[in-house]
Amino acid sequence: MTFWNSLKRYSQIWYIGFSAQGGISLGLAPIFLPIIVAKYKGPSEAGIVVAMFYFAQMLSPFFGWLSDKKNWHRGVYISSYILVGLGVGIFPLFPNMLTWLLMVFLLGLGVGASNTVSEMFIVEFQPKPEWDSRVSWLQMFFGVGQAGGLFLAFLLSKDAATALYLAGLLMIPSLIIGLFQLPHTSKRKKFKRTPENPGPTGARSIASLLKHLPHFKNIVQRFPQKLHSLLTLYLTAWILVMLGNWLIYNLYPLLMANVFHLNATKSSLYFAIGSVIAVPACPISGWLAEKKGEVTVIIIGIIMSLVAALGMMILAIFPIPADKFLVPITFMFLPVAWSPLIIVGTAIVTKLSDLSQGEALGIFTAATAMSSLIAALAAGFIADSIGYLYVLILSAIVTILSLIFMSVLGKRFHAQEKEKTDS
């Protein structure tokens, strides 16, 4: 099937409206929220605000439960635009921690609600054979929205408050577009998510992964008995690489300004270019996993993350005139690395243990979400205490450790697969 035929068959107009939320949650917010908080407070407070954003997203399973029990899919979906619009639009108005935390909490709730119910519009309203294709297109629109949000951040970088006001107002036309071709609940085919039947697994954002958290109680009960050693190795490597990535992401514009003297205009442009490259890297990662194996592709993603973290650390310690070219090139490895990591990272989890798909993904999800939250707090504390350079140093160290653990996993996994083939 050609690209255009696939686009026409598996996507709908409401995906465009949904993509605007990607532009805010992965585009404008990561650039401007830390800048505004740091202007009035400092890096520690910026880290706390970012952590609250992730914490609010961890409550997203509630919206799945609400939609399922009350049949309120459309209401939850519409409210997500209102929550995102209010959170991002009011954020610059009142420069105090209490208001910032409240607004970013609303923003996180909105992002979590939209990511959760958007997938429900697929698994409960579309034929099962089309789930993965439709989710892939939905996440690709979300990724394009991220790139668009980052380019908008580049254009409006001189005035963070105006950018966030505009982002809040943008939710009005986005909601209108987001209602076109949106399924009606009267056509719903109720889908019960179980550990054995968790639904599609493709994801680009933290919130879109959190649909598996309702199984966490069952996971905790069975975890000590059923966790396989290969999965232990994998989760250790995964947590480390996520910490390495998010240490840089969470205070990205502040880090770039303080270490490399690059303003928000330039840093948002580099992030945008990397995000554009990351979109086609998603299907390429899936294709490469089929040819070379999932572990190999994840190792490639970790190496790319290491090129970014280690390269930026070296350039920070040993500055040279070519930094203005090398720093952006080095950083752009990081957003591109996200594609092989997240696309293949979710796919391999169930191959590494005898846990069901839902249970394994639940553990994986919790590890991902908690890594990003811990990284936000750690980045702010380290930057405030000893400087942004040490954020890069810690990022490089944990990413190197991740590569070591994943390499060990790769050898053991391939040996296990060889034994199965020989027997």
C-alpha positions as CSV (number, residue, x, y, z in Angstrom):
1,M,0.0,0.0,0.0
2,T,1.4,3.4,-1.0
3,F,2.0,6.2,1.5
4,W,-1.0,8.3,0.3
5,N,-3.4,5.3,0.3
6,S,-2.3,4.3,3.8
7,L,-2.8,7.9,4.9
8,K,-6.3,8.1,3.4
9,R,-7.4,4.7,4.8
10,Y,-6.0,4.8,8.3
11,S,-6.1,8.5,9.3
12,Q,-9.0,10.9,10.0
13,I,-9.4,14.7,10.1
14,W,-9.5,14.7,13.9
15,Y,-5.9,13.6,14.0
16,I,-4.9,17.1,12.8
17,G,-6.6,18.7,15.8
18,F,-5.0,16.2,18.1
19,S,-1.6,17.0,16.6
20,A,-1.9,20.5,18.0
21,Q,-1.7,19.1,21.5
22,G,1.6,17.4,20.5
23,G,2.8,20.9,19.4
24,I,2.2,22.1,22.9
25,S,3.0,19.2,25.1
26,L,6.2,18.2,23.3
27,G,7.0,21.5,21.5
28,L,6.1,24.8,23.1
29,A,5.9,23.6,26.8
30,P,9.4,22.1,27.0
31,I,10.9,25.3,25.7
32,F,9.0,28.0,27.4
33,L,7.9,26.6,30.8
34,P,11.4,26.2,32.1
35,I,12.4,29.6,30.8
36,I,9.5,31.4,32.5
37,V,10.0,29.6,35.8
38,A,13.8,30.1,35.8
39,K,13.4,33.8,35.1
40,Y,11.5,34.4,38.4
41,K,12.8,31.5,40.5
42,G,15.6,29.1,39.5
43,P,16.5,25.6,38.0
44,S,15.2,23.7,41.0
45,E,11.8,25.3,40.7
46,A,11.8,24.7,37.0
47,G,12.5,21.0,37.6
48,I,9.6,20.8,40.1
49,V,7.2,22.4,37.6
50,V,8.3,19.9,34.9
51,A,8.0,17.0,37.3
52,M,4.4,18.1,38.1
53,F,3.6,18.0,34.4
54,Y,4.7,14.3,34.3
55,F,2.9,13.5,37.6
56,A,-0.4,14.8,36.2
57,Q,0.0,12.6,33.1
58,M,0.4,9.6,35.4
59,L,-3.3,10.1,36.4
60,S,-4.4,9.5,32.8
61,P,-5.8,6.0,33.4
62,F,-8.6,7.7,35.3
63,F,-9.8,9.2,32.1
64,G,-9.8,5.8,30.5
65,W,-11.9,4.4,33.4
66,L,-14.3,7.4,33.2
67,S,-14.8,7.0,29.4
68,D,-15.3,3.3,29.7
69,K,-17.8,3.4,32.6
70,K,-19.8,6.5,31.6
71,N,-19.4,6.4,27.9
72,W,-17.9,9.9,28.0
73,H,-15.3,9.5,25.3
74,R,-16.2,12.7,23.5
75,G,-16.7,14.7,26.7
76,V,-13.2,13.7,28.0
77,Y,-11.7,14.4,24.6
78,I,-13.3,17.9,24.4
79,S,-12.3,18.7,28.1
80,S,-8.7,17.8,27.2
81,Y,-8.5,20.8,24.9
82,I,-10.0,23.0,27.5
83,L,-7.5,21.8,30.2
84,V,-4.5,22.2,27.9
85,G,-5.7,25.7,26.7
86,L,-6.3,26.9,30.3
87,G,-3.0,25.4,31.6
88,V,-0.8,26.8,29.0
89,G,-2.7,30.1,28.4
90,I,-2.9,31.1,32.1
91,F,0.6,29.9,33.0
92,P,2.4,33.2,32.2
93,L,-0.2,35.4,33.9
94,F,0.7,34.8,37.6
95,P,4.5,34.3,38.3
96,N,4.3,32.3,41.5
97,M,4.9,28.6,42.2
98,L,1.4,27.8,43.4
99,T,-0.2,29.0,40.2
100,W,2.4,27.5,38.0
101,L,2.0,24.1,39.6
102,L,-1.8,24.3,39.3
103,M,-1.6,25.3,35.6
104,V,1.0,22.7,34.7
105,F,-1.1,20.1,36.5
106,L,-4.1,21.1,34.3
107,L,-1.9,20.9,31.3
108,G,-0.6,17.4,32.2
109,L,-4.2,16.2,32.9
110,G,-5.3,17.5,29.5
111,V,-2.4,15.8,27.7
112,G,-3.0,12.6,29.6
113,A,-6.8,12.7,28.8
114,S,-6.3,13.3,25.1
115,N,-3.7,10.6,24.7
116,T,-5.8,8.0,26.6
117,V,-9.1,8.7,24.9
118,S,-7.6,9.2,21.4
119,E,-6.4,5.6,21.4
120,M,-9.9,4.4,22.7
121,F,-11.4,6.1,19.6
122,I,-9.4,3.5,17.7
123,V,-9.6,0.3,19.7
124,E,-13.3,0.7,20.5
125,F,-14.5,2.1,17.1
126,Q,-12.3,0.5,14.4
127,P,-11.6,-3.1,13.3
128,K,-8.9,-4.8,15.3
129,P,-6.7,-5.5,12.2
130,E,-6.4,-1.8,11.6
131,W,-5.4,-0.8,15.2
132,D,-1.6,-0.7,14.8
133,S,-1.8,1.2,11.5
134,R,-4.2,3.8,12.8
135,V,-2.3,4.2,16.1
136,S,1.0,4.6,14.1
137,W,-0.6,7.4,12.0
138,L,-2.1,9.0,15.1
139,Q,1.3,9.1,16.7
140,M,2.9,10.4,13.5
141,F,0.5,13.3,13.5
142,F,1.4,13.9,17.1
143,G,5.1,13.9,16.2
144,V,4.5,16.4,13.3
145,G,2.6,18.5,15.8
146,Q,5.7,18.5,18.0
147,A,7.9,19.7,15.2
148,G,5.4,22.4,14.4
149,G,5.3,23.5,18.0
150,L,9.1,23.7,18.1
151,F,9.2,25.8,14.9
152,L,6.6,28.1,16.5
153,A,8.8,28.3,19.6
154,F,11.6,29.3,17.2
155,L,9.5,32.1,15.7
156,L,8.2,33.4,19.0
157,S,11.3,32.8,21.2
158,K,11.7,36.5,22.1
159,D,8.4,36.5,24.0
160,A,7.7,33.4,25.9
161,A,4.5,34.8,27.5
162,T,3.0,35.7,24.1
163,A,3.9,32.3,22.7
164,L,2.0,30.5,25.6
165,Y,-1.1,32.9,25.2
166,L,-1.2,32.0,21.5
167,A,-0.8,28.3,22.3
168,G,-3.8,28.5,24.6
169,L,-5.9,30.3,22.0
170,L,-4.8,27.7,19.4
171,M,-6.8,25.1,21.3
172,I,-10.1,26.7,20.1
173,P,-9.6,26.0,16.3
174,S,-7.8,22.8,17.1
175,L,-10.8,21.5,19.0
176,I,-13.1,22.5,16.1
177,I,-10.9,20.5,13.6
178,G,-10.6,17.8,16.2
179,L,-14.3,17.1,16.1
180,F,-14.4,16.3,12.4
181,Q,-14.8,12.5,11.7
182,L,-14.6,11.9,15.5
183,P,-16.4,8.6,16.2
184,H,-19.8,8.8,18.0
185,T,-20.2,6.7,21.1
186,S,-23.3,5.1,19.6
187,K,-21.0,3.2,17.3
188,R,-18.7,2.0,20.1
189,K,-17.6,-1.6,20.3
190,K,-16.7,-2.0,24.0
191,F,-13.2,-3.3,24.4
192,K,-12.1,-4.8,27.7
193,R,-8.4,-4.2,28.2
194,T,-6.8,-7.1,30.0
195,P,-3.2,-8.2,30.7
196,E,-3.6,-10.7,27.8
197,N,-5.3,-8.3,25.5
198,P,-3.9,-4.7,26.2
199,G,-4.6,-3.2,22.7
200,P,-2.0,-1.5,20.5
201,T,1.3,-0.5,22.0
202,G,2.7,2.2,19.7
203,A,3.5,5.5,21.5
204,R,5.4,8.7,21.2
205,S,4.7,10.4,24.5
206,I,4.8,9.5,28.2
207,A,1.0,9.9,28.5
208,S,0.3,7.6,25.6
209,L,2.2,4.8,27.3
210,L,0.3,5.2,30.6
211,K,-2.8,3.4,29.3
212,H,-1.2,0.2,30.8
213,L,-1.0,1.5,34.4
214,P,-4.4,0.1,35.5
215,H,-2.7,-3.4,35.5
216,F,0.0,-2.2,37.9
217,K,-1.7,-3.8,41.0
218,N,-1.7,-7.2,39.3
219,I,1.9,-6.6,38.2
220,V,3.1,-5.8,41.7
221,Q,1.4,-8.9,43.1
222,R,3.1,-11.2,40.5
223,F,6.3,-9.4,40.0
224,P,8.5,-11.2,42.5
225,Q,7.6,-14.6,41.2
226,K,7.5,-14.0,37.4
227,L,10.1,-11.4,36.6
228,H,12.7,-12.9,34.2
229,S,16.3,-12.0,34.4
230,L,16.4,-10.8,30.8
231,L,13.6,-8.4,31.6
232,T,15.6,-7.2,34.7
233,L,18.6,-6.4,32.5
234,Y,16.4,-4.7,30.0
235,L,14.5,-2.5,32.5
236,T,17.8,-1.5,34.1
237,A,19.2,-0.4,30.8
238,W,16.0,1.3,29.8
239,I,15.7,3.3,33.1
240,L,19.3,4.4,32.7
241,V,18.9,5.6,29.1
242,M,15.6,7.3,29.9
243,L,17.3,9.1,32.8
244,G,20.1,10.2,30.4
245,N,17.7,11.5,27.8
246,W,15.4,13.3,30.1
247,L,18.1,14.9,32.2
248,I,18.9,16.9,29.0
249,Y,15.3,17.3,27.8
250,N,13.6,18.6,30.9
251,L,15.6,21.8,31.3
252,Y,16.8,21.9,27.7
253,P,16.6,25.6,26.9
254,L,18.2,26.6,30.2
255,L,21.0,24.0,29.7
256,M,21.7,25.3,26.2
257,A,21.7,28.9,27.4
258,N,23.9,28.4,30.5
259,V,26.4,25.9,29.0
260,F,26.7,26.9,25.4
261,H,25.2,30.4,25.4
262,L,22.6,29.6,22.9
263,N,19.3,31.4,23.3
264,A,15.8,29.9,23.0
265,T,15.6,31.0,19.3
266,K,18.5,28.7,18.3
267,S,17.8,25.9,20.8
268,S,14.2,25.5,19.7
269,L,15.2,25.5,16.1
270,Y,17.7,22.7,16.6
271,F,15.1,20.7,18.6
272,A,12.6,21.3,15.8
273,I,15.0,20.0,13.1
274,G,15.8,16.9,15.2
275,S,12.1,16.2,15.7
276,V,11.4,16.5,11.9
277,I,14.2,13.9,11.3
278,A,12.7,11.7,14.0
279,V,9.3,11.4,12.3
280,P,10.5,9.3,9.3
281,A,12.9,7.5,11.7
282,C,9.9,5.8,13.3
283,P,9.0,3.5,10.4
284,I,12.7,3.0,9.5
285,S,13.2,1.8,13.1
286,G,10.4,-0.7,12.7
287,W,11.8,-2.0,9.4
288,L,15.3,-2.2,10.8
289,A,14.1,-4.2,13.8
290,E,12.6,-6.8,11.5
291,K,15.9,-7.1,9.6
292,K,18.5,-6.9,12.4
293,G,16.5,-7.6,15.5
294,E,15.0,-5.4,18.2
295,V,18.0,-5.4,20.6
296,T,20.3,-4.2,17.8
297,V,18.0,-1.2,17.1
298,I,17.7,-0.3,20.7
299,I,21.4,-0.4,21.0
300,I,21.6,2.0,18.0
301,G,19.2,4.3,19.9
302,I,21.3,4.2,23.0
303,I,24.5,4.9,21.0
304,M,22.8,7.9,19.4
305,S,21.8,9.1,22.9
306,L,25.4,8.6,24.0
307,V,26.7,10.6,21.0
308,A,24.5,13.5,22.2
309,A,25.2,13.3,25.9
310,L,28.9,12.5,25.7
311,G,29.5,14.9,22.8
312,M,27.8,17.8,24.5
313,M,29.7,17.1,27.7
314,I,33.1,17.1,25.9
315,L,32.2,20.3,24.0
316,A,31.2,21.9,27.2
317,I,34.4,21.0,29.0
318,F,36.7,21.7,26.0
319,P,35.0,24.5,24.0
320,I,36.3,25.2,20.5
321,P,35.4,27.7,17.8
322,A,33.4,25.1,15.9
323,D,31.0,24.6,18.8
324,K,28.3,26.7,17.1
325,F,28.1,23.9,14.5
326,L,29.0,20.9,16.5
327,V,26.7,21.5,19.5
328,P,23.4,21.6,17.4
329,I,24.5,18.6,15.3
330,T,25.5,16.6,18.4
331,F,22.2,17.5,20.2
332,M,20.0,16.5,17.3
333,F,21.1,12.8,17.8
334,L,18.9,12.9,20.9
335,P,15.4,13.5,19.4
336,V,16.2,11.2,16.5
337,A,17.3,8.5,19.0
338,W,13.8,8.7,20.6
339,S,12.3,7.0,17.5
340,P,14.2,3.7,17.7
341,L,14.1,3.7,21.5
342,I,10.3,4.1,22.0
343,I,9.1,2.4,18.8
344,V,11.1,-0.8,19.3
345,G,11.4,-0.5,23.1
346,T,7.7,-1.3,23.6
347,A,7.8,-4.1,21.1
348,I,10.5,-6.2,22.7
349,V,9.3,-6.2,26.3
350,T,7.1,-9.2,26.0
351,K,9.8,-11.2,24.3
352,L,12.0,-11.0,27.3
353,S,9.8,-12.6,29.9
354,D,6.9,-15.0,30.4
355,L,4.7,-12.2,31.7
356,S,1.7,-11.3,29.6
357,Q,1.9,-8.3,27.2
358,G,-0.1,-6.1,29.5
359,E,1.9,-6.9,32.6
360,A,5.2,-6.5,30.9
361,L,4.2,-3.2,29.3
362,G,2.8,-2.0,32.7
363,I,6.3,-2.4,34.3
364,F,7.9,-0.8,31.2
365,T,5.4,2.1,31.4
366,A,6.0,2.7,35.1
367,A,9.8,2.7,34.6
368,T,9.5,5.2,31.7
369,A,7.2,7.6,33.6
370,M,9.2,7.5,36.8
371,S,12.5,8.0,35.0
372,S,11.3,11.2,33.4
373,L,9.9,12.5,36.7
374,I,13.0,11.7,38.6
375,A,15.2,13.2,35.9
376,A,13.2,16.5,36.1
377,L,13.8,16.8,39.8
378,A,17.4,15.7,39.6
379,A,18.3,18.1,36.7
380,G,16.9,21.1,38.6
381,F,18.6,20.2,41.8
382,I,22.0,19.5,40.2
383,A,21.9,22.6,38.0
384,D,21.0,24.7,41.1
385,S,23.7,23.1,43.3
386,I,26.7,22.6,41.2
387,G,25.9,23.7,37.7
388,Y,24.4,22.6,34.3
389,L,27.7,21.0,33.2
390,Y,27.2,18.3,35.8
391,V,23.8,17.5,34.3
392,L,25.5,16.6,31.1
393,I,28.2,14.6,32.9
394,L,25.5,12.6,34.8
395,S,23.6,12.1,31.5
396,A,26.7,10.7,29.8
397,I,27.6,8.4,32.7
398,V,24.1,6.8,33.0
399,T,23.9,6.4,29.2
400,I,27.2,4.6,29.1
401,L,26.0,2.3,31.9
402,S,22.8,1.7,29.8
403,L,24.8,0.7,26.8
404,I,26.8,-1.8,28.9
405,F,23.7,-3.4,30.3
406,M,22.0,-3.5,26.9
407,S,25.0,-5.1,25.3
408,V,25.1,-7.8,27.9
409,L,21.4,-8.3,27.3
410,G,21.9,-8.6,23.6
411,K,24.5,-11.4,24.0
412,R,22.3,-13.3,26.4
413,F,19.1,-12.8,24.3
414,H,20.8,-13.9,21.1
415,A,22.3,-17.0,22.9
416,Q,18.8,-17.8,24.2
417,E,17.2,-17.4,20.7
418,K,20.0,-19.6,19.2
419,E,19.2,-22.3,21.8
420,K,15.6,-22.3,20.8
421,T,16.4,-22.5,17.1
422,D,18.9,-25.4,17.6
423,S,16.4,-27.4,19.8
